[in-house]
Amino acid sequence: MDVLSSGHEQVVFCSDEESGLRAVIAIHSTALGPALGGTRFYPYPTEEAAVADVLALARGMSYKNSLAGLDLGGGKGVIIGDPRTDKTEALLRAYGRFVESLGGRYLTACDVGTYNADLDVVARETRFAHGRSEAYGGCGDSSVLTAYGVFQGMRAAAQHCWGTPTLAGRTVAVAGVGKVGSWLVGHLVDDGADVVVTDVDPAAVARLQARYPKVRAVADTAALVRTPHDVYAPCALGRALDEESVAVLPAQIVCGGANNQLATPEIADRLRERGIVYAPDYLVNAGGVIQVEDERHGFSFARAQARVTGIYDVALQVFRAADDERVSPAVAADRLAEERMRSVGRLATIRLPR
C-alpha cells in the first residue's frame, strides 16, 4: 500500500531494538480534534500487513468519532508481535514514549491484545494514554459500552426491518465472543433472543456457555454463516464479510462489533442487493470510544452510557437516508460522517483571539 497517497496526515514507524518494539501509529485526520484510536497488539505476518491494517483502522476511527459526535479525529496504533509472549513492561513503556513524542496529536487506548493494565504501563511514559483501569481513575473496560452500542444499533436495525426495536424471538449469530462479543451476548439473552456463537478459542465459548447455558455453539465461522439466523454479528477481526460469506448468509441484518467488516467496499452493495440491512461497524461499535472520551472529563459511566444510547437514533437516521438516497447504509453513514468533518472541521481555520 502506498502510504503517501493514502490520505493520512501522518504515519509513524516505531522501533526499539532492546525491548523488541515494532509498531506503527497512523493519524488519519485531526479535523475535529486529536486523533483517538486504540493500540492493537497482534502477530502480523508481515510489516506490510500491519501497515495496511493500521491505515484502514485509523480511517475508520475518523468516521467513527465523527458519527459519534465527538470532537476527535481518527488514529490507530499497532504493535507487531504476540501479546501472550512479547508483551513486556519495557516494550509498553517504549511505545508510550513514541506516543508522547507526538505531543497529543494521537491519543491511544485499548484494542485487540491490549487491556486497561497495559495502558496503565503505557501511561507511565505519556500523558496521552486513555482507557485506563478504574484504580487509576480511568473508565475501565471499554468493551462494556462497545457491546451496549452494538446492541442499540441492532435494536435500530430491528425497528427498521421489522417495526419493533427488539431481538426477542429472533436468532442472532455471534462470531467471536471475546471482550465485546461476550457482553453483547448478555444483552441479547436478556432481550429474549436465541443466540448461536463461535470463536477460535474454545475456552471463551466454554466460559460463555457456563454463564448462558442456552447459548448454542458451532465449530467455526464457515458453519455459523450457514446456520439459520436472523441477525449476523461479526465480533472478531475485520474483513469477515466477503463475496463467499455474503452469498450464503441467511441473515436479514448484519450488525456486529468488529472493525472493518467489509472485505472490499463493494460488499456493502452485495448486502443491499440481497436485501440484507448492514449496520456500519464504525457507527454501532462507537460505544468504546465514547466511554474512553468521557474519561478525559472525569469518567461518569451513566453519562457515557446515555450518550451511547444515542447510537440507536443515529443508526435509524442512516438506515432512512440509505433508503431515501437508494444507497447502502455504508455510503449513507460515510456521507453523514464526512459532512460533519467538513462543516465542523472548517472551524479550526477560524482563529480565536488569545
Summary of the structure (lengths in Angstrom):
residues: 354
radius of gyration: 19.5
end to end distance: 42.0
largest distance: 62.0
contacts: 1306
relative contact order: 0.13
helix: 48%
strand: 16%
